[in-house]
Amino acid sequence: MSFSSMASAKFLIKKNVSGQYYFVLKAPNGETIATSESYTTKQACKLGIEAVRKYAPIAQEEDLT
């Protein structure tokens, strides 16, 4: 995947029906890649996004099937 296509991926911050925040990671084609847990504050949600940015590149895959 080229950098230019990666640049159009995005995190969307949303609110659920109970008023809590969560984020959705969208691929460049608009497909949902991941949806987060719920957070009580927008700041906590943004910290969740930063954690994904930090740890996803180094995360190991573990198959539990």
Secondary structure, DSSP 8 states (H G I E B T S, - for coil): --HHHHTT-EEEEEE-TTS-EEEEEE-TTS-EEEE---BSSHHHHHHHHHHHHHHGGG-------
